[in-house]
């Protein structure tokens, strides 16, 4: 049975289905990105955190929007995509489309429309065109009508939607990737959130992009990957310490199994608890899906255990996604696998644990309300010093000056 939340802000430890991204990040807990930053940036983590009074949420960019849309379509499916995204009209479907200021101005002038002069703003020109250019397609008007219809949905371009469809087809045509994007014939479990608290009170969190019985999967977009993809993906994992994410996913699954056994599984689509499915309720379909997900999730501990005897029962898979470009870059899905218990898993786990240790030390010595700073140890230019700074070899060195030797003497003559 679903349990109610404790309060409007912090949630009890457990597994959450249907938890919004906003609620997830409101929780006072460290996620895999935090642990990676604590390993990579050390004190810099604080400056990226909400503890910094000048902190601002990340601003959405076209690349982030495309990545989110790819995640939604490939991992959550067409229905989830349609509920969350609106696809902009395709300009190619409108003959003689008027797009620019000059396009609209020239068309109005050719039609001898009254009141047309170069001092008018584009909006005013568009308003005139709607009256005096009947039957002409005006992009600003088409886009405005689309925006009103789209309401609060996120929008993607027609070209991006087409490309995402191409990549979904490519994924479903591949045996390995089809298992990821179709949940391998089971029930889709996406955006599953897990919260758990360590013995010393440090709280952790993890959000599964896609949770399969034997696999934790995540989709990452690649940008500007001009070199060999093997190198580009390796750099992306190393520069972002993404192996921390993979390692923490295994710890999150262990915690998730404990929560399932203790009946700490929760569901809330929009802040209102739905205890039983009600066909008359507007969220009936969402509740029905949640009950299906819950029933499927409860089977995981018994049917997808970690210990399979001769091998571990879980693995991690990244689906790196390279967006196509008109310059000749083909859209590409580049999967990368990490085995539980492998040397690579050990490296990612060590980074996470070192990051966690650093966090504990900083909180104990500095706290979270005071800015974290760093004072480096004294360094020397002396070539024989153990801690030294070296001027790069490409800077020109002067020849010895005849007056220098005398000036370098410190003993009294």
N, C-alpha and C positions, 0 to 999 in steps of 0.2 A: 504494500500500500504506500502511496506517496506521502511524504512527511512535509509539514509546513516549515517555512524558513524561520530562523530565530528572530531576525529583525530586518529592517529595510536596507541594511548596508552589508554587514558581515554575515556570511553564511556558515553553517556548521560544516565540519569536514565531511566529505562524502563524494559521491559521484552524481553529476548533474547532466541531465538531458535537456536540451532546449534552452540552455542558459545563454542570455545575450552576451555579446562581446563586451558591452559596456559593464554589465554586472560582473563579468569574469575579471576584468581589470580593476574593478573597485576593491577587490579583495586584498587584504594586507598579507601578501604571500610572495615568495620568490619563485619565478618561473625559470625556464631554461635560458631565456635571453638574459635575465638578471645574472644567473650563474656564469654564463659565458662572458658577460661584461665585467663581472667581478674578477674573472681570470685574466681577461685581456686588458681592461682599462684600470683595474684596481680602484684607486680613489675616484677615478672619473665616473664610476657607476653612480655615485651620489648625485653628480651634476646632471645625469640623465633621468634621475628618479623624481617622483612626486615630492620627495622631501626638500628638493630645491625650490625655494619660494618663487623663483622666476621660471619654473618649469612650464612648458606648454605642450599640449598633446601634439603628436605628429600630424603634420598637415597632409591631407590626401593629395596624391599626385596621380598623373595618368598611368604611370607604371604600377603604382599600388592598386589602382582601380582595376587594371587589366589582370593583375595577379589574383585579386579577390574574385573577379568574375571567372577566371580559369579554375580556381579552387572550387567555386560553387558548382559550375557546370560539370567538371570532370569527376568530382568526388561526391557531390550531393545530388546531381541529376537535373534533368530538364525541368521537372516540376518546381524544384527549389529555385532554379535560376529564373523561371518565369515569375515566381512570386516576389523575387527580390530585385530583378533588373528589368529595365525597359530598353528596347533596342531602337536607336534613332532611325528615322527614315533614311532610305538609301537615295542620295542625290541623283544617282544614275537613272532612277525611275521617273524623273520629272523632266520632260523635254523642254528645251529653251529656258532652263532654270536661271532666274535672276539671283545672283549671289552677292556681288560686291555693290558698293555705293555707286560706282560708275555704271554698272549694269542697270540698276533701277533708274538712275537719273537719265541715261540715254533712252531707255524704253519709254519713260514718261514724256521726254522731249519729243520723241518721234511721234507720239500719240497726241501732241499739242495739248497736254493736260494743263489746266490752269494752275497758277500759283507755284510753278516749278522754278526754283532758282538755286544757285550753288550754295547759298547760306543755310539752306535747310539741313537739319540733322537727318541721319539715315532713317531713324524711326518715323520722322515726319514724311519722308519720301515713301516709306513702306505703306504708311496709312493712305497716302494719295494713290499709290499703285493698287491697293485693294479696291479702290473706287473706280479708277480710270483705266485699269488694265485687267478687266475681267477675263478670266480664263488663263492668265499668265501665272506661272508657278514662281513664287517668291520665297526664297529659302528662309528668311527671317520669320515670315508668317507661318510657314510649315513647321519650323522649329518651335515657335511659340505655342502653337496648338498641340504639338507633341509634348512639350514640357507641362502644359496644363493636364494633359491626360496621364502623363507619367506620375504626377503628384510627388510622393515621397520616395519613389523607387530610384535606385542608382541607375545611371544611364551608360550604355556602351554604344560605340559606333557600329554601323551596319558592317563595316569591314572587320572590326574586331570580333563581332558575333559570328561572322562567316568563318573567320580563322579558327575560333574556338570550336566550332562545329567540325571543321576539318581535323583538328587534333583529337576531338572526342572519337571520331570515326577511326582515326589511326590507332588510338589506344584500345578501342574495342576489337580491332582486328589483330591485336597482339595478344597471345595467350597469357603472358604474365601481367601485362597492364590491364587486360580485360578483367582479371580477378580483382584488381584494385578498384577500378571505376564502377564495377557492378556489384561490389561487396561479395564477390565469389559465390553468387547464388543465395546469399543469406539476406539479412536485414541490414540496410545501410545504418551505420553508426558513425556520424560525423559530428565534429565539434563537441565531443564528449569531454566534460571538464571534471578534473579530479583535484581535490584539496586534501592534504594530510599534514600532520604536525609531528615533527621529530621529538625525540625524548627531551631535548633541551628547550623546547618551546618554539624553535624556528619553524615557520609554516611554509610549505611548498605548494606549488600548483602546476598543473600540466593540462593542456588542451589538445586532445587527439584530433588531427585533421580527418583521419579515417582510421577506424579501429576494426581490424579483421581478426578472426580467431587466432591465426598464427602470425599476424603481421601488424605492426604499427606503421602507417604510411603518412607521408607529408608531401605536399606539392610546393616547389619553390620555382620562381621565375628567374631566368638568367637575363642579364642585360649586357649589351655590348660585348658579347662573347665572340671576338674576332679570331681568336687563336683556336688551336685544337680543343675540342670540347672536354676531353679528358683532363687537360691542364686547367681549363677554365673552371670546371666543376671542383677540381681539387683545390684550386685557389679559393673558391667561394666557401668551401667547407673549412679550410684553414683560417682564412681571414675573419670569418664570423664565428669560429669555434662551434660549428654546427654539430660536431660530434658530441657536444654537451647535450644538445637536444635529444639525440638518439639515445644516449646513455640514460638521461632522466626519464625518457619514455618507459624504459623497462622498470624503473623504480615506481613510476606512476601506476603501471599496470599491477605491480605487486600490491600497492596501496588500494587500488581499485578492487581487487579480489577480496581484500580484507573488508572493505566497505560493503561489498555485495553480501558477504557472509553475515555481516552484522545488520543487514537491512538498512544501510545508509545510502539509499538511492533516491534521488529527488527529480521532480520534473515541474517546470514552470515556463510556459511559452511566452507570456507577456506580463508577468508579475501577479497573475491571479491563479491560485491553485485550482487544478481540475482533478477532483478525486476520482470520479467515475465518468465514463463517456456518456454524453448526452446528445442524441441526434439533433436536438433543437438548438444546441449551443453553437455559436458561430465558430468556435474553435474545436468542434467535434472531430473533424478530420485530424487536426494536430494531436488531440488527445488519443485518438485511435492509433496513430503512428507511434506515439510515445509508449503506449501499452505494448505494441508489437516490439519496439526497441527494448523495452524493459524485459520482456519475456526472453528475447534473444540474448541480452546482456547477461541474464542470470545463468545462462548455460555455459558461459565462458570458463569459469573456474574449473568445472568438471571436464568439459570437452576440449579446452585449450589450455592445459596446464603447462607450466614452465618446464617441468621435468618429464621428458619423454623417454628416459632411460638411456638410450644411445646418443641423444642429442637434445639441445634445449628446444623448447616448444615455441619460442617467439623470435622474431627477427625485426629489423627496421628497414624501411625502403623509402628513399627520397625519389620523387619524380621531378627532376629538374626540367623546366619548360622553357625552351628558347622560342621567342616570338619571331614570326616571319617578317622579313623586310623586303621592300621593293628592290633593294640593292642586290638581292640574290641570296638572302639568308632563308633557308627553308625552315618552317616550324618544326621543332624537334622535341621529342620527349626522351630524356636521358636518365634512365633509372640507375640508382646506386643502392647497393644492399649492404647492411651491416649485420653480422651474426652476433647473437647474444654470447658473451663469454670470449669473444675474439680479442686479439691484441688491440685492435682499433677501439673496441668497446672499453677496454681497460684504460686507454688513453683519454677517451672522452669522459669517462667516470672520474679519473684522476683530476682532470681540469675542473669538473664540477665540484669535487670535494675540496680542492685547493681554493676555489672561489668561495665556497661556503665557509671554510676556515678563515679566510681573509675577512669576510663579512662579520663573523663572530668577534674577531679581534677588534675590528673597527667599532662595532657597536659597543663593545665592552670598554674601549679606551676613549672614544670620541662621542659616541652616541649618534643618533640620526638627525637631531635638530640642529647640529652644528655642521657647517660645511667641511667636507673631507678635503684635506690638502696633503701635499707631499713635499718633504725636504730631502733632496738627494744627498748622499754622503759627499764629503769633500773629494774632488777630483784634481788631478795634477797633469800638467803638460810634460812632466819629466818622463822620458822614454823608459826609464827603469821602474817607474811607479806601478804598483799593482792596480790601482784605480786611476785611470788616466783618460784624458781627452787628446785625440790625435788630429792635427790639422790634415785634411785630405791631401794626398800626394799630388793632386793636379794643381794645387796652388803653387805658384812660382816661388822658389826660395832664392834669396839674393846670394851673391858670392860674399865670402868673408870680407869684412871691411877692416882696413889696417888700423883704424882708431879704436876698434871695438875691444881688443884685447886689454888695453890699458884701462878702459872704463869698466871692465868686468872684474877688476881686482877690488876686493873688499878689505884686504889687510893694509894696515898703515905702513907706509914706506919708511 
